[in-house]
Amino acid sequence: MREDIERVLFSPEELQEKVSELGRDITRDYAGKDPVCVGVLKGSFVFMADLMRCIDLPCQIEFMAVSSYGNRSETTGAVEIKKDLSTDIEGRHVIVIEDILDSGLTLSYLIQYLGNRNPASIEICTLLDKPDRRRAPVASRYLGFQIPDHFVVGYGLDYAERYRNLPYIGVLKKEIYQ
């Protein structure tokens, strides 16, 4: 798999340092609030697992499977809920944990969808942000890294269900996905 990577953007050490920082911020901001952390599968699972170990307060973990990409490198724009929450979030503080904020279409839809369930608040924590690709006005309260418009994989991020197990985030060579 390494031969498919053009270059490494973030090493395992850089990722862990940033995840620890995000965990401290969430711990501070949600003290006494018992938040529900909603991981967006599949891409967020590695980031969320590490993040949860850095949050020093009681919190509930939930997962949703949401897709607008399929096996493509570009969003289709059509958002599909493949797995919904199993917990009632009415009156709860919700933190949506996402691997990457790209076009914003999926997260915009998800925030509206969850908002219809009357939570006390909804915030976004995303590891990566590609502002150059934004098509919907979405912002992350907790942001790891802002990146240029490159197709990235590793640390849970994939291309066609591959590369999620890389311990770093790297730029995928164009010939792999074009």
Backbone as ProteinMPNN parsed JSONL, in Angstrom:
{"seq_chain_A": "MREDIERVLFSPEELQEKVSELGRDITRDYAGKDPVCVGVLKGSFVFMADLMRCIDLPCQIEFMAVSSYGNRSETTGAVEIKKDLSTDIEGRHVIVIEDILDSGLTLSYLIQYLGNRNPASIEICTLLDKPDRRRAPVASRYLGFQIPDHFVVGYGLDYAERYRNLPYIGVLKKEIYQ", "coords_chain_A": {"N_chain_A": [[0.819, -1.201, 0.0], [2.003, 1.205, 0.636], [3.38, 2.038, -1.617], [1.413, 3.24, -3.112], [1.058, 5.708, -2.071], [1.623, 9.092, -2.389], [2.802, 11.033, -0.707], [3.367, 11.445, 2.828], [1.154, 13.146, 4.877], [0.463, 13.562, 7.595], [2.024, 12.246, 10.353], [1.905, 9.291, 12.507], [2.539, 10.212, 15.088], [2.07, 12.992, 14.946], [-0.673, 12.939, 14.501], [-1.61, 11.754, 16.903], [-0.875, 13.693, 18.765], [-2.494, 15.865, 17.983], [-5.062, 14.744, 18.279], [-5.106, 14.31, 21.035], [-5.083, 16.966, 21.912], [-7.58, 17.845, 20.906], [-9.247, 16.195, 22.44], [-8.754, 17.214, 25.023], [-9.844, 19.786, 24.708], [-12.573, 19.204, 24.241], [-13.17, 17.899, 26.64], [-12.893, 20.026, 28.455], [-14.885, 21.835, 27.483], [-17.277, 20.397, 27.691], [-17.646, 19.659, 30.294], [-19.513, 18.258, 32.881], [-21.749, 17.813, 31.256], [-22.37, 15.354, 29.958], [-22.116, 14.318, 27.119], [-23.282, 12.987, 23.917], [-21.427, 11.243, 21.741], [-21.255, 10.992, 18.364], [-20.18, 8.925, 16.014], [-19.324, 8.996, 12.606], [-19.598, 6.509, 10.462], [-17.748, 4.859, 7.855], [-15.348, 5.994, 8.119], [-14.611, 7.531, 10.42], [-13.918, 5.84, 12.509], [-11.312, 5.077, 13.507], [-10.137, 7.525, 14.281], [-12.146, 8.364, 16.103], [-12.008, 6.349, 18.072], [-9.451, 6.785, 19.168], [-9.825, 9.439, 19.997], [-11.881, 9.233, 21.943], [-10.536, 8.037, 24.053], [-9.115, 10.159, 24.931], [-10.841, 11.952, 26.016], [-11.814, 13.106, 29.019], [-14.248, 12.551, 30.635], [-17.597, 11.452, 31.446], [-19.249, 10.037, 28.707], [-21.466, 9.169, 26.083], [-21.351, 6.813, 23.424], [-22.198, 6.634, 20.059], [-23.053, 5.452, 16.76], [-23.356, 6.278, 13.31], [-24.065, 5.377, 9.97], [-23.417, 6.929, 7.087], [-23.619, 7.997, 3.759], [-22.331, 9.558, 0.847], [-20.637, 9.097, -1.124], [-20.008, 6.423, -1.964], [-18.089, 4.215, -3.869], [-16.507, 6.173, -4.988], [-14.368, 8.996, -5.811], [-15.412, 11.469, -5.676], [-18.161, 13.263, -4.281], [-21.555, 12.201, -4.644], [-23.589, 13.814, -4.027], [-26.039, 13.007, -3.169], [-27.322, 12.04, -0.159], [-27.296, 9.256, 1.937], [-28.707, 7.545, 4.63], [-27.423, 4.896, 6.194], [-27.16, 3.533, 8.565], [-28.792, 4.249, 11.487], [-29.06, 6.169, 14.579], [-29.242, 4.496, 17.773], [-30.081, 5.533, 20.084], [-32.014, 7.88, 21.931], [-31.718, 11.285, 21.379], [-32.867, 13.586, 22.261], [-32.762, 16.609, 23.982], [-30.115, 16.193, 24.638], [-26.544, 16.817, 24.523], [-24.868, 16.785, 21.57], [-22.086, 15.568, 19.857], [-20.821, 15.395, 16.772], [-18.681, 13.203, 15.294], [-16.341, 13.218, 12.837], [-14.347, 12.097, 10.078], [-13.423, 13.666, 7.899], [-14.12, 16.889, 6.665], [-15.393, 17.853, 3.818], [-16.932, 18.518, 1.018], [-19.062, 19.282, 2.532], [-21.679, 18.624, 2.212], [-22.69, 16.128, 3.169], [-22.354, 16.386, 5.991], [-23.882, 18.716, 6.437], [-26.452, 17.83, 5.786], [-26.668, 15.803, 7.724], [-26.514, 17.233, 10.168], [-28.872, 18.734, 10.039], [-30.706, 16.616, 9.95], [-30.239, 15.333, 12.452], [-30.836, 17.495, 14.082], [-33.579, 17.678, 13.932], [-34.388, 16.024, 15.924], [-34.387, 17.305, 18.289], [-32.016, 17.908, 19.98], [-30.045, 19.211, 22.759], [-27.807, 20.589, 21.932], [-25.705, 20.655, 19.005], [-22.582, 19.891, 17.816], [-19.649, 19.82, 15.735], [-16.873, 17.7, 15.391], [-14.073, 17.34, 13.622], [-11.432, 15.614, 12.051], [-10.01, 16.36, 9.738], [-10.129, 19.116, 7.437], [-11.183, 20.348, 4.364], [-11.393, 23.167, 3.059], [-11.436, 24.293, 0.481], [-13.085, 22.744, -1.067], [-15.664, 23.089, -0.256], [-19.146, 23.009, -0.477], [-21.412, 23.356, 0.901], [-22.517, 25.357, 3.627], [-20.842, 24.639, 6.244], [-19.293, 24.353, 9.379], [-16.686, 23.32, 11.561], [-16.559, 22.937, 15.019], [-14.553, 21.763, 16.511], [-11.511, 21.191, 15.288], [-9.064, 19.333, 13.665], [-6.886, 19.375, 11.522], [-6.402, 21.612, 8.804], [-6.484, 21.071, 5.371], [-5.056, 21.08, 2.016], [-6.645, 20.642, -1.237], [-6.384, 17.607, -1.686], [-6.517, 14.104, -2.387], [-6.882, 12.102, 0.272], [-5.815, 9.37, 2.366], [-5.829, 6.769, 4.889], [-5.505, 6.177, 8.465], [-8.157, 5.546, 9.005], [-9.468, 6.801, 6.871], [-10.486, 6.172, 3.506], [-10.08, 4.805, 0.167], [-12.222, 3.344, -1.948], [-12.736, 1.422, 0.048], [-10.19, 0.693, 0.885], [-6.931, 1.166, 2.401], [-7.575, 2.193, 4.923], [-6.292, 1.193, 7.154], [-3.743, 2.27, 7.344], [-1.271, 3.792, 9.398], [-0.9, 6.49, 9.335], [-1.742, 9.634, 7.724], [-1.947, 10.019, 4.334], [-1.288, 11.322, 1.011], [-2.987, 10.102, -1.694], [-1.806, 8.642, -4.675], [-2.594, 10.021, -7.836], [-3.015, 8.349, -10.046], [-4.093, 6.086, -8.963], [-6.759, 6.563, -8.259], [-7.958, 7.734, -10.453]], "CA_chain_A": [[0.0, 0.0, 0.0], [2.872, 2.387, 0.728], [3.749, 2.473, -2.969], [0.294, 4.019, -3.65], [1.024, 6.993, -1.367], [2.517, 10.108, -2.942], [3.562, 11.542, 0.431], [2.689, 11.426, 4.118], [0.787, 14.485, 5.364], [0.51, 13.586, 9.055], [2.588, 11.028, 10.931], [1.155, 8.811, 13.67], [2.829, 11.07, 16.24], [1.347, 14.255, 14.755], [-2.087, 12.635, 14.689], [-1.894, 11.544, 18.323], [-0.762, 14.988, 19.448], [-3.683, 16.658, 17.663], [-6.221, 14.086, 18.88], [-5.034, 14.613, 22.468], [-5.489, 18.368, 22.057], [-9.029, 17.898, 20.708], [-9.849, 15.568, 23.619], [-8.687, 18.184, 26.132], [-10.809, 20.859, 24.426], [-13.925, 18.674, 24.457], [-13.289, 17.678, 28.089], [-13.109, 21.349, 29.07], [-16.139, 22.456, 27.046], [-18.458, 19.583, 28.011], [-17.625, 19.247, 31.699], [-20.824, 18.225, 33.492], [-22.837, 17.771, 30.27], [-22.652, 13.995, 29.503], [-22.452, 14.371, 25.699], [-23.378, 11.811, 23.063], [-20.49, 11.363, 20.625], [-21.795, 10.23, 17.243], [-19.187, 8.672, 14.984], [-19.85, 8.767, 11.268], [-18.889, 5.353, 9.908], [-16.735, 4.062, 8.506], [-14.113, 6.754, 8.167], [-14.249, 8.141, 11.704], [-13.761, 4.878, 13.6], [-9.971, 5.112, 14.106], [-10.058, 8.831, 14.937], [-13.044, 8.395, 17.246], [-11.486, 5.465, 19.121], [-8.358, 7.501, 19.835], [-10.379, 10.636, 20.635], [-12.635, 8.859, 23.149], [-9.572, 7.768, 25.124], [-8.549, 11.447, 25.35], [-11.901, 12.745, 26.638], [-11.84, 12.714, 30.429], [-15.552, 12.762, 31.239], [-18.567, 10.46, 30.977], [-19.918, 10.35, 27.446], [-22.045, 8.019, 25.4], [-20.87, 6.66, 22.059], [-23.15, 6.139, 19.066], [-22.533, 5.456, 15.392], [-24.243, 6.345, 12.162], [-23.433, 5.139, 8.676], [-23.957, 7.917, 6.167], [-22.783, 7.968, 2.574], [-22.63, 10.297, -0.383], [-19.506, 8.826, -2.009], [-19.916, 5.076, -2.511], [-16.689, 3.896, -4.18], [-16.024, 7.251, -5.848], [-13.515, 9.997, -5.172], [-16.226, 12.688, -5.621], [-19.493, 13.04, -3.724], [-22.682, 12.181, -5.578], [-24.512, 14.853, -3.585], [-27.205, 12.346, -2.57], [-26.925, 11.491, 1.134], [-28.071, 8.086, 2.332], [-28.496, 7.054, 5.993], [-27.363, 3.431, 6.136], [-27.366, 3.077, 9.941], [-29.232, 5.377, 12.3], [-28.796, 6.091, 16.018], [-30.092, 3.606, 18.569], [-30.32, 6.278, 21.321], [-32.764, 9.122, 21.837], [-30.817, 12.409, 21.663], [-33.635, 14.768, 22.668], [-32.241, 17.267, 25.172], [-28.707, 15.806, 24.861], [-25.498, 17.534, 23.791], [-24.365, 15.855, 20.567], [-20.854, 15.908, 19.144], [-20.669, 14.546, 15.598], [-17.253, 12.947, 15.061], [-16.178, 12.923, 11.415], [-12.955, 12.034, 9.647], [-13.053, 14.771, 7.019], [-15.13, 17.839, 6.204], [-14.997, 18.078, 2.438], [-17.94, 19.376, 0.381], [-19.989, 19.733, 3.564], [-23.039, 18.173, 1.899], [-23.091, 15.064, 4.086], [-22.491, 16.926, 7.343], [-25.003, 19.644, 6.451], [-27.645, 16.989, 5.849], [-26.673, 15.096, 8.998], [-26.817, 18.195, 11.226], [-30.311, 19.005, 9.929], [-31.392, 15.365, 10.295], [-30.161, 15.17, 13.905], [-31.498, 18.64, 14.688], [-35.016, 17.389, 14.0], [-34.628, 15.198, 17.113], [-34.377, 18.231, 19.419], [-30.926, 17.83, 20.957], [-29.717, 20.478, 23.425], [-26.835, 21.236, 21.05], [-24.971, 19.794, 18.074], [-21.309, 20.437, 17.355], [-18.885, 18.918, 14.879], [-15.439, 17.512, 15.601], [-13.531, 16.675, 12.445], [-9.978, 15.544, 12.029], [-9.496, 17.097, 8.583], [-11.024, 20.058, 6.771], [-10.776, 20.799, 3.026], [-12.296, 24.293, 2.784], [-11.5, 24.597, -0.947], [-14.098, 21.898, -1.71], [-16.936, 23.305, 0.425], [-20.335, 23.321, -1.273], [-22.473, 23.66, 1.864], [-21.934, 26.158, 4.709], [-20.674, 23.849, 7.46], [-18.037, 24.628, 10.081], [-16.405, 22.406, 12.655], [-16.116, 23.599, 16.251], [-13.299, 21.118, 16.897], [-10.852, 20.884, 14.022], [-7.691, 18.856, 13.742], [-6.0, 19.97, 10.53], [-6.924, 22.087, 7.53], [-5.608, 20.535, 4.32], [-5.401, 21.476, 0.646], [-7.514, 19.731, -1.977], [-5.724, 16.364, -2.087], [-7.26, 12.91, -1.984], [-6.086, 11.54, 1.361], [-6.215, 8.075, 2.915], [-5.127, 6.336, 6.088], [-6.072, 6.529, 9.776], [-9.603, 5.404, 8.866], [-9.935, 7.298, 5.573], [-10.294, 5.138, 2.496], [-10.495, 4.887, -1.227], [-12.817, 2.056, -2.313], [-12.607, 0.539, 1.215], [-8.798, 0.326, 1.115], [-6.005, 2.123, 3.015], [-8.01, 2.655, 6.244], [-5.405, 0.679, 8.195], [-2.46, 2.971, 7.403], [-1.188, 4.495, 10.684], [-0.676, 7.907, 9.041], [-2.583, 10.152, 6.639], [-1.125, 10.304, 3.173], [-1.919, 11.713, -0.255], [-3.06, 8.974, -2.619], [-1.374, 8.966, -6.029], [-3.745, 10.241, -8.727], [-3.253, 7.214, -10.952], [-4.832, 5.06, -8.231], [-8.194, 6.841, -8.196], [-8.496, 8.331, -11.68]], "C_chain_A": [[0.861, 1.263, 0.0], [3.237, 2.93, -0.648], [2.638, 3.292, -3.646], [0.217, 5.428, -3.053], [2.074, 7.934, -1.956], [3.417, 10.692, -1.853], [2.704, 11.482, 1.688], [2.41, 12.866, 4.536], [0.945, 14.595, 6.871], [0.967, 12.229, 9.567], [1.706, 10.534, 12.072], [1.353, 9.7, 14.901], [2.097, 12.41, 16.138], [-0.156, 14.064, 14.975], [-2.421, 12.501, 16.165], [-1.82, 12.842, 19.107], [-2.016, 15.832, 19.222], [-4.93, 16.059, 18.304], [-6.253, 14.35, 20.388], [-5.492, 16.039, 22.748], [-7.008, 18.507, 21.908], [-9.761, 17.297, 21.905], [-9.844, 16.496, 24.825], [-9.711, 19.298, 25.941], [-12.241, 20.402, 24.697], [-14.17, 18.438, 25.943], [-13.598, 18.985, 28.805], [-14.497, 21.881, 28.743], [-17.39, 21.693, 27.467], [-18.456, 19.067, 29.45], [-19.034, 19.351, 32.285], [-21.993, 18.07, 32.535], [-23.163, 16.38, 29.73], [-23.029, 13.942, 28.019], [-22.619, 12.987, 25.063], [-22.449, 12.071, 21.882], [-20.952, 10.424, 19.522], [-20.718, 10.118, 16.168], [-19.853, 8.372, 13.663], [-18.992, 7.686, 10.616], [-18.759, 5.457, 8.395], [-15.494, 4.895, 8.806], [-13.671, 7.261, 9.518], [-13.809, 7.138, 12.759], [-12.38, 4.906, 14.249], [-9.8, 6.404, 14.9], [-10.915, 8.852, 16.2], [-12.535, 7.513, 18.383], [-10.365, 6.153, 19.889], [-8.879, 8.714, 20.6], [-11.094, 10.296, 21.937], [-11.705, 8.585, 24.325], [-8.923, 9.048, 25.644], [-9.585, 12.376, 25.966], [-12.077, 12.232, 28.059], [-13.15, 13.132, 31.086], [-16.504, 11.696, 30.722], [-19.19, 10.924, 29.66], [-20.41, 9.053, 26.821], [-21.53, 8.009, 23.966], [-21.967, 6.033, 21.208], [-22.475, 6.174, 17.699], [-23.675, 5.607, 14.403], [-23.425, 5.989, 10.938], [-24.165, 6.026, 7.676], [-23.048, 7.941, 4.951], [-23.279, 8.925, 1.507], [-21.53, 10.052, -1.414], [-19.571, 7.472, -2.683], [-18.453, 4.737, -2.707], [-16.075, 4.937, -5.098], [-15.081, 8.165, -5.074], [-14.232, 11.344, -5.07], [-17.586, 12.339, -5.045], [-20.538, 13.02, -4.825], [-23.66, 13.298, -5.258], [-25.766, 14.278, -2.942], [-26.758, 11.646, -1.293], [-27.873, 10.351, 1.503], [-27.696, 7.697, 3.762], [-28.544, 5.535, 5.921], [-27.537, 2.795, 7.508], [-27.687, 4.306, 10.774], [-28.844, 5.156, 13.764], [-29.723, 5.084, 16.687], [-30.461, 4.258, 19.906], [-31.128, 7.529, 21.027], [-31.829, 10.272, 22.227], [-31.568, 13.676, 22.071], [-33.085, 15.311, 23.989], [-30.776, 16.969, 25.474], [-27.772, 16.706, 24.053], [-24.811, 16.527, 22.876], [-23.093, 16.411, 19.941], [-20.729, 14.906, 18.001], [-19.175, 14.439, 15.302], [-17.089, 12.468, 13.619], [-14.701, 12.907, 11.057], [-12.551, 13.257, 8.838], [-14.278, 15.6, 6.632], [-14.672, 18.3, 4.83], [-16.003, 19.036, 1.793], [-18.879, 19.984, 1.421], [-21.404, 19.243, 3.341], [-23.524, 17.116, 2.886], [-23.304, 15.614, 5.489], [-23.649, 17.917, 7.45], [-26.318, 18.875, 6.572], [-27.768, 16.333, 7.225], [-27.035, 16.029, 10.157], [-28.313, 18.539, 11.21], [-31.114, 17.786, 10.379], [-31.406, 15.156, 11.814], [-30.879, 16.307, 14.636], [-32.998, 18.458, 14.817], [-35.381, 16.54, 15.215], [-34.485, 15.998, 18.405], [-33.256, 18.009, 20.44], [-30.71, 19.201, 21.608], [-28.737, 21.285, 22.581], [-26.242, 20.187, 20.119], [-23.723, 20.543, 17.663], [-20.607, 19.371, 16.523], [-17.438, 18.902, 15.333], [-14.933, 16.728, 14.401], [-12.013, 16.705, 12.467], [-9.395, 16.417, 10.927], [-10.564, 17.997, 7.993], [-10.408, 20.48, 5.453], [-11.68, 21.961, 2.624], [-12.433, 24.616, 1.294], [-12.598, 23.817, -1.668], [-15.511, 22.142, -1.166], [-18.028, 23.713, -0.56], [-21.53, 23.634, -0.382], [-21.825, 24.387, 3.043], [-21.894, 25.401, 6.041], [-19.321, 24.201, 8.069], [-17.914, 23.656, 11.249], [-15.933, 23.192, 13.871], [-14.757, 23.07, 16.686], [-12.644, 20.598, 15.631], [-9.415, 20.461, 14.258], [-6.769, 19.622, 12.819], [-6.791, 20.463, 9.331], [-5.945, 21.63, 6.456], [-6.01, 21.087, 2.959], [-6.222, 20.374, -0.028], [-6.711, 18.558, -2.564], [-6.616, 15.21, -1.666], [-6.401, 12.171, -0.97], [-6.7, 10.239, 1.88], [-5.39, 7.784, 4.155], [-5.827, 6.809, 7.34], [-7.607, 6.53, 9.706], [-10.154, 5.877, 7.537], [-9.585, 6.291, 4.48], [-10.459, 5.657, 1.084], [-10.957, 3.482, -1.584], [-12.566, 1.0, -1.228], [-11.182, 0.049, 1.467], [-8.058, 1.482, 1.786], [-6.417, 2.598, 4.407], [-7.008, 2.288, 7.339], [-4.018, 1.319, 8.199], [-2.407, 3.779, 8.702], [-0.967, 6.004, 10.547], [-1.713, 8.343, 8.015], [-1.662, 10.568, 5.505], [-1.962, 10.698, 1.971], [-1.845, 10.516, -1.198], [-2.631, 9.439, -4.008], [-2.591, 9.025, -6.948], [-4.034, 9.04, -9.612], [-4.026, 6.083, -10.265], [-6.329, 5.302, -8.314], [-8.755, 7.494, -9.455], [-8.641, 7.305, -12.774]], "O_chain_A": [[0.475, 2.277, -0.581], [3.386, 4.139, -0.825], [2.893, 3.966, -4.644], [-0.598, 6.244, -3.484], [3.259, 7.607, -2.01], [4.627, 10.831, -2.038], [1.475, 11.47, 1.618], [3.312, 13.704, 4.548], [1.485, 15.578, 7.379], [0.373, 11.198, 9.253], [0.85, 11.275, 12.555], [0.415, 9.908, 15.67], [1.565, 12.905, 17.132], [-0.822, 14.918, 15.56], [-3.407, 13.071, 16.632], [-2.618, 13.065, 20.018], [-2.537, 16.441, 20.156], [-5.77, 16.796, 18.82], [-7.321, 14.589, 20.95], [-6.21, 16.285, 23.717], [-7.648, 19.207, 22.694], [-10.782, 17.83, 22.338], [-10.825, 16.556, 25.567], [-10.371, 19.709, 26.895], [-13.026, 21.127, 25.309], [-15.249, 18.74, 26.452], [-14.474, 19.032, 29.669], [-15.212, 22.332, 29.638], [-18.46, 22.29, 27.588], [-19.191, 18.135, 29.777], [-19.672, 20.4, 32.197], [-23.141, 18.184, 32.964], [-24.194, 16.241, 29.071], [-24.151, 13.559, 27.69], [-22.166, 11.973, 25.593], [-22.661, 13.01, 21.114], [-21.032, 9.211, 19.718], [-20.39, 11.097, 15.498], [-20.813, 7.605, 13.591], [-17.833, 7.909, 10.267], [-19.589, 6.086, 7.74], [-14.685, 4.528, 9.658], [-12.472, 7.411, 9.754], [-13.36, 7.552, 13.828], [-12.295, 4.767, 15.469], [-9.369, 6.38, 16.053], [-10.461, 9.307, 17.25], [-12.626, 7.903, 19.548], [-10.332, 6.11, 21.118], [-8.434, 8.989, 21.715], [-10.928, 11.0, 22.933], [-12.053, 8.872, 25.471], [-8.257, 9.03, 26.68], [-9.244, 13.478, 26.395], [-12.44, 11.076, 28.277], [-13.158, 13.969, 31.988], [-16.254, 11.098, 29.676], [-19.607, 12.075, 29.531], [-19.83, 7.985, 27.019], [-21.301, 9.061, 23.369], [-22.579, 5.035, 21.589], [-21.457, 6.84, 17.511], [-24.792, 5.137, 14.623], [-22.228, 6.268, 10.88], [-25.368, 5.885, 7.456], [-21.826, 7.907, 5.096], [-24.481, 9.08, 1.292], [-21.488, 10.713, -2.451], [-19.227, 7.36, -3.86], [-17.648, 4.948, -1.8], [-15.207, 4.611, -5.907], [-15.008, 8.113, -3.846], [-13.715, 12.268, -4.442], [-18.109, 11.251, -5.287], [-20.42, 13.736, -5.819], [-24.465, 13.69, -6.103], [-26.483, 14.993, -2.242], [-25.907, 10.758, -1.337], [-29.093, 10.477, 1.391], [-26.517, 7.536, 4.077], [-29.588, 4.956, 5.621], [-28.001, 1.661, 7.616], [-26.941, 5.285, 10.767], [-28.362, 4.086, 14.133], [-30.841, 4.848, 16.23], [-31.077, 3.621, 20.76], [-30.944, 8.164, 19.988], [-31.216, 10.233, 23.293], [-30.955, 14.734, 22.21], [-32.959, 14.584, 24.975], [-30.249, 17.452, 26.476], [-28.163, 17.279, 23.035], [-24.242, 15.539, 23.341], [-23.035, 17.576, 19.547], [-20.552, 13.71, 18.234], [-18.495, 15.442, 15.088], [-17.636, 11.434, 13.234], [-13.9, 13.621, 11.661], [-11.479, 13.823, 9.049], [-15.335, 15.057, 6.313], [-13.695, 19.037, 4.696], [-15.923, 20.245, 2.007], [-19.424, 21.068, 1.216], [-22.258, 19.432, 4.208], [-24.647, 17.201, 3.384], [-24.329, 15.337, 6.112], [-24.332, 17.945, 8.474], [-27.186, 19.233, 7.368], [-28.848, 16.314, 7.816], [-27.796, 15.636, 11.041], [-28.94, 18.623, 12.267], [-32.094, 17.922, 11.111], [-32.446, 14.843, 12.394], [-31.466, 16.091, 15.696], [-33.619, 19.025, 15.716], [-36.563, 16.357, 15.505], [-34.465, 15.422, 19.493], [-33.523, 17.93, 21.639], [-31.14, 20.223, 21.075], [-28.822, 22.512, 22.519], [-26.271, 18.991, 20.408], [-23.791, 21.688, 17.216], [-20.929, 18.185, 16.598], [-16.849, 19.943, 15.622], [-15.325, 15.579, 14.192], [-11.399, 17.7, 12.853], [-8.413, 17.126, 11.14], [-11.754, 17.685, 8.042], [-9.257, 20.916, 5.408], [-12.654, 21.746, 1.903], [-13.456, 25.164, 0.884], [-12.998, 24.195, -2.769], [-16.453, 21.466, -1.579], [-17.859, 24.632, -1.361], [-22.55, 24.126, -0.863], [-20.698, 24.065, 3.418], [-22.808, 25.517, 6.857], [-18.325, 24.33, 7.357], [-18.908, 23.231, 11.837], [-15.02, 24.012, 13.773], [-13.911, 23.824, 17.167], [-13.152, 19.683, 14.983], [-8.654, 21.132, 14.954], [-5.96, 20.43, 13.274], [-7.737, 19.81, 8.891], [-4.732, 21.778, 6.605], [-7.15, 21.51, 2.761], [-6.455, 19.313, 0.551], [-6.406, 18.522, -3.756], [-7.379, 15.32, -0.706], [-5.325, 11.674, -1.301], [-7.913, 10.036, 1.842], [-4.395, 8.451, 4.437], [-6.645, 7.728, 7.296], [-8.264, 7.401, 10.274], [-11.208, 5.406, 7.109], [-8.537, 5.647, 4.519], [-10.91, 6.778, 0.848], [-10.173, 2.535, -1.529], [-12.234, -0.148, -1.523], [-10.992, -0.923, 2.199], [-8.505, 2.628, 1.743], [-5.665, 3.349, 5.027], [-6.891, 2.998, 8.338], [-3.182, 0.926, 9.012], [-3.406, 4.394, 9.075], [-0.86, 6.708, 11.551], [-2.47, 7.521, 7.498], [-0.732, 11.354, 5.685], [-3.166, 10.45, 1.914], [-0.765, 9.987, -1.463], [-3.044, 10.505, -4.465], [-3.496, 8.196, -6.857], [-5.197, 8.75, -9.895], [-4.561, 5.207, -10.946], [-7.099, 4.348, -8.429], [-9.952, 7.78, -9.501], [-9.08, 7.635, -13.876]]}, "name": "protein", "num_of_chains": 1, "seq": "MREDIERVLFSPEELQEKVSELGRDITRDYAGKDPVCVGVLKGSFVFMADLMRCIDLPCQIEFMAVSSYGNRSETTGAVEIKKDLSTDIEGRHVIVIEDILDSGLTLSYLIQYLGNRNPASIEICTLLDKPDRRRAPVASRYLGFQIPDHFVVGYGLDYAERYRNLPYIGVLKKEIYQ"}
